[in-house]
Amino acid sequence: MNYKLSVIVPALNEEGNIVWAVQNIIESFQKVGCSAEIIVVNDGSTDRTGSLVNGLSEKYPFIRMLRHDKPKGLGASYWDGVQNAWGEIVMYVPGDGENDAYEIMRYLPLLDHVDIVIPFFYNRNVRSWSRRLISKTYKGIINLTFGILLNYMNGPVMYRKCVLDDIDLRSTGFFYQTELLIKCLKRGYLYAEVSSALYQRLSGESKALTFKTLFRVMVDYLATAATIYIFDRKNKLIVPNSVTALRHRQFEEFLSRQAKS
C-alpha cells in the first residue's frame, strides 16, 4: 500500500543538526517507498536553520518550511505542521538528529490495523542516568494519573491524521505529545507500541530539561488532568473514517453473522 505521509520537523536554532535530520528522513522515504512531504517548522530560529532549509527545499520540491517570527514552542510548531499537512498519516521527527526516521517508518504497515503507532527506545543507555531517571518518573506519574500503560510518550509517534482533526490541543510546549496520546487513548483509538533506537544529537544541547520547560510541563499536566477528570468528562466519539471505527464495525458485523447462524 502506498501511504501518504507528512513528516513534521520542528526546529529552533538547529543549524548543526537540521540538514542531517532532513536528509535522514529523505533516505527513509526511499527505504519504505511512500508518497511523502517534509514540513519544517522554523520556530523563530536566529541562526542559519532557515537558510539551510531553504536550500534543501530548492533541491527537493516535497520540502516546505513554515516560519514563526518568534518561538511559540514545540507543541505549537507541531500543531501548525499538522494543520498544514496533506498526508493521511502524520509523524513528528525532531530537528535535533536524535532519531533515525526509518526506525519508526518501518512500522507504517501497522497503520492498516491501528490509528496510532507509539515508539519506545530500547537503547536508553545513550542518555545519562539522570535523564533516564526523570523519564522513568515521568512515565510512572502519567500512567498512574490517567490510567494508561505506555512505555514512552515523547517519541516520534505516527498518527492517522483523521484522529487529530477532532482533538483540542492545549499545550504549546513539550507536554503536547503526552496530551495528544492521553486524549486519543481515552477516546479508545487503537494503538501499537513498537521498539525504536535513539541516537545522540550531532551538536547543541537538549532544551527538554530546563527549569522553564519542566515548570511548563507541570502546568500542562495539571491542566490536562483537570480537563479529563473535571471539565470535559463527556464521552468523545471516534471519527468514522478511522481504523478504530472500521474495526468496531467489522466486529459488530461478525457478532451479527454469528447471531444469525
C-alpha positions as CSV (number, residue, x, y, z in Angstrom):
1,M,0.0,0.0,0.0
2,N,1.3,3.5,-0.9
3,Y,1.0,5.6,2.3
4,K,0.7,9.4,2.1
5,L,2.9,10.6,4.9
6,S,3.6,14.1,6.2
7,V,6.7,14.4,8.4
8,I,6.7,17.4,10.7
9,V,10.1,18.7,11.8
10,P,10.0,21.4,14.5
11,A,13.3,23.3,14.6
12,L,14.7,26.0,16.9
13,N,18.3,27.0,16.2
14,E,19.3,23.6,14.9
15,E,21.8,24.7,12.2
16,G,24.2,22.0,13.3
17,N,21.6,19.2,13.0
18,I,18.8,20.1,10.6
19,V,20.5,19.1,7.3
20,W,21.3,15.6,8.7
21,A,17.8,15.2,10.1
22,V,16.1,16.1,6.8
23,Q,18.4,14.0,4.7
24,N,17.8,11.1,7.1
25,I,14.1,11.5,6.5
26,I,14.6,11.5,2.7
27,E,16.6,8.3,2.9
28,S,13.9,6.8,5.0
29,F,11.3,7.7,2.4
30,Q,13.3,5.8,-0.2
31,K,13.5,2.7,2.0
32,V,9.8,2.5,2.7
33,G,8.6,3.7,-0.7
34,C,5.8,6.1,0.3
35,S,4.4,9.4,-1.1
36,A,5.6,11.9,1.4
37,E,6.3,15.5,2.3
38,I,8.5,17.2,4.9
39,I,7.2,20.2,6.7
40,V,10.0,22.0,8.7
41,V,8.5,24.4,11.2
42,N,11.2,27.0,11.8
43,D,10.2,28.2,15.3
44,G,11.8,31.6,15.4
45,S,15.4,30.5,14.8
46,T,18.0,33.2,15.0
47,D,20.8,31.0,13.4
48,R,21.2,29.6,9.9
49,T,18.4,27.0,10.3
50,G,16.0,28.9,7.9
51,S,18.6,29.4,5.2
52,L,19.7,25.8,5.3
53,V,16.1,24.5,5.0
54,N,15.5,26.9,2.1
55,G,18.5,25.4,0.3
56,L,17.1,21.9,0.9
57,S,13.6,22.9,-0.4
58,E,15.1,24.3,-3.6
59,K,16.6,20.8,-4.2
60,Y,13.7,18.8,-3.0
61,P,10.2,20.1,-4.0
62,F,8.5,17.9,-1.3
63,I,10.1,20.0,1.4
64,R,8.5,23.2,2.6
65,M,9.1,25.4,5.6
66,L,6.6,27.2,7.9
67,R,8.2,30.1,9.8
68,H,7.3,31.6,13.2
69,D,8.6,35.1,13.7
70,K,9.4,34.2,17.4
71,P,9.5,30.9,19.3
72,K,6.0,29.6,20.0
73,G,7.0,26.2,21.5
74,L,7.4,22.6,20.3
75,G,3.6,21.8,20.6
76,A,2.6,24.9,18.7
77,S,5.1,24.1,16.0
78,Y,3.9,20.5,15.7
79,W,0.2,21.6,15.6
80,D,1.0,24.2,12.9
81,G,2.5,21.4,10.9
82,V,-0.5,19.1,11.4
83,Q,-2.9,21.8,10.2
84,N,-0.9,22.3,7.0
85,A,-0.2,18.7,6.2
86,W,-1.7,16.9,3.3
87,G,-0.8,13.3,4.3
88,E,-3.2,10.8,5.7
89,I,-0.5,9.9,8.2
90,V,1.4,12.5,10.2
91,M,4.7,11.9,12.0
92,Y,6.9,14.0,14.2
93,V,10.7,14.0,13.8
94,P,12.7,16.4,15.9
95,G,15.2,18.6,14.1
96,D,18.0,17.7,16.5
97,G,19.0,14.5,14.8
98,E,18.3,12.2,17.7
99,N,16.0,9.9,15.7
100,D,16.6,7.8,12.7
101,A,13.2,8.3,10.9
102,Y,13.4,4.8,9.4
103,E,13.3,3.3,12.9
104,I,9.6,4.3,13.1
105,M,8.7,4.5,9.4
106,R,9.4,0.7,9.1
107,Y,6.2,0.2,11.1
108,L,3.9,2.1,8.6
109,P,2.0,-1.2,7.7
110,L,0.8,-1.3,11.3
111,L,-1.4,1.7,10.4
112,D,-3.6,-0.7,8.4
113,H,-4.7,-2.1,11.8
114,V,-4.4,0.8,14.3
115,D,-4.6,4.6,14.3
116,I,-1.5,5.3,16.3
117,V,2.0,3.8,16.4
118,I,3.9,4.7,19.5
119,P,7.7,4.1,19.7
120,F,9.7,3.4,22.8
121,F,13.5,3.3,22.9
122,Y,15.3,0.0,23.5
123,N,18.7,1.6,23.9
124,R,18.1,4.2,26.6
125,N,21.6,3.9,27.8
126,V,22.6,6.5,25.2
127,R,21.1,9.0,27.7
128,S,22.5,9.9,31.1
129,W,21.3,8.1,34.2
130,S,19.7,11.4,35.4
131,R,17.8,11.8,32.1
132,R,16.6,8.1,32.3
133,L,15.5,8.6,36.0
134,I,13.5,11.7,35.1
135,S,11.9,9.8,32.1
136,K,11.0,6.8,34.3
137,T,9.5,9.1,37.0
138,Y,7.5,11.0,34.4
139,K,6.2,7.8,32.8
140,G,5.1,6.5,36.2
141,I,3.2,9.7,37.1
142,I,1.4,9.9,33.7
143,N,0.4,6.2,33.6
144,L,-0.8,6.3,37.2
145,T,-2.7,9.6,36.8
146,F,-4.5,8.8,33.6
147,G,-4.9,5.0,33.9
148,I,-2.9,4.1,30.8
149,L,0.1,1.9,30.3
150,L,2.7,3.2,27.9
151,N,6.5,2.6,27.8
152,Y,7.2,6.0,26.4
153,M,5.3,9.2,25.5
154,N,7.7,11.6,23.9
155,G,8.9,9.8,20.8
156,P,8.2,10.2,17.0
157,V,4.6,9.0,17.2
158,M,2.7,8.2,13.9
159,Y,-1.0,9.1,13.8
160,R,-3.7,8.7,11.2
161,K,-4.4,12.4,10.7
162,C,-8.2,12.0,10.9
163,V,-8.0,11.2,14.6
164,L,-6.3,14.5,15.3
165,D,-8.9,16.5,13.4
166,D,-11.3,16.3,16.4
167,I,-8.7,16.8,19.2
168,D,-8.4,20.1,21.1
169,L,-4.7,20.5,21.9
170,R,-3.9,22.9,24.7
171,S,-0.2,22.5,25.3
172,T,2.2,24.6,23.1
173,G,5.3,23.1,24.7
174,F,6.9,19.7,25.3
175,F,3.9,18.2,27.0
176,Y,1.9,18.3,23.8
177,Q,2.9,14.7,22.9
178,T,1.7,13.3,26.1
179,E,-1.5,15.4,26.0
180,L,-2.3,14.1,22.5
181,L,-1.7,10.5,23.5
182,I,-3.9,10.8,26.6
183,K,-6.8,12.3,24.8
184,C,-6.6,9.8,21.9
185,L,-6.3,6.8,24.1
186,K,-9.1,7.9,26.4
187,R,-11.4,8.1,23.3
188,G,-10.5,4.5,22.6
189,Y,-8.3,4.7,19.5
190,L,-6.4,1.6,18.8
191,Y,-2.6,1.8,19.0
192,A,0.5,-0.3,18.9
193,E,3.8,0.2,20.7
194,V,7.0,-0.6,18.8
195,S,10.7,-0.6,19.7
196,S,12.9,2.0,18.2
197,A,16.6,3.2,18.5
198,L,17.6,6.5,19.9
199,Y,20.7,8.4,18.7
200,Q,22.7,11.4,20.1
201,R,22.3,14.8,18.6
202,L,25.2,16.0,16.5
203,S,25.6,19.4,18.1
204,G,23.9,21.6,20.7
205,E,22.1,20.7,23.9
206,S,18.6,19.4,24.5
207,K,16.0,22.1,25.6
208,A,13.9,19.5,27.3
209,L,15.3,19.7,30.8
210,T,15.5,23.4,31.5
211,F,13.6,24.7,34.6
212,K,11.3,26.7,32.4
213,T,10.4,23.7,30.3
214,L,9.8,21.4,33.4
215,F,7.6,24.1,35.0
216,R,5.6,24.4,31.8
217,V,5.2,20.6,31.7
218,M,3.9,20.5,35.2
219,V,1.3,23.2,34.5
220,D,0.2,21.4,31.3
221,Y,0.0,18.1,33.2
222,L,-2.3,19.6,35.8
223,A,-4.4,21.3,33.1
224,T,-4.8,18.1,31.2
225,A,-5.8,16.2,34.4
226,A,-8.4,18.9,35.1
227,T,-9.8,18.6,31.6
228,I,-10.0,14.9,31.6
229,Y,-11.5,14.4,35.1
230,I,-13.4,17.7,35.8
231,F,-14.2,19.9,32.9
232,D,-14.7,17.6,29.9
233,R,-15.9,14.2,31.1
234,K,-18.3,13.6,28.2
235,N,-17.5,10.5,26.1
236,K,-16.0,11.6,22.8
237,L,-16.9,9.9,19.6
238,I,-14.4,8.0,17.5
239,V,-14.2,9.6,14.0
240,P,-16.0,7.3,11.5
241,N,-13.1,7.2,8.9
242,S,-10.6,5.9,11.5
243,V,-9.2,2.3,11.5
244,T,-10.6,2.0,15.0
245,A,-14.2,2.7,13.8
246,L,-13.7,0.3,10.9
247,R,-12.6,-2.5,13.2
248,H,-15.5,-1.8,15.5
249,R,-17.9,-2.2,12.6
250,Q,-16.2,-5.4,11.5
251,F,-16.6,-6.8,15.0
252,E,-20.3,-5.8,15.1
253,E,-20.8,-7.5,11.7
254,F,-19.1,-10.6,13.0
255,L,-21.4,-10.7,16.0
256,S,-24.4,-10.2,13.8
257,R,-23.5,-13.0,11.5
258,Q,-22.8,-15.2,14.5
259,A,-26.2,-14.5,16.0
260,K,-27.9,-15.4,12.7
261,S,-26.1,-18.7,12.3
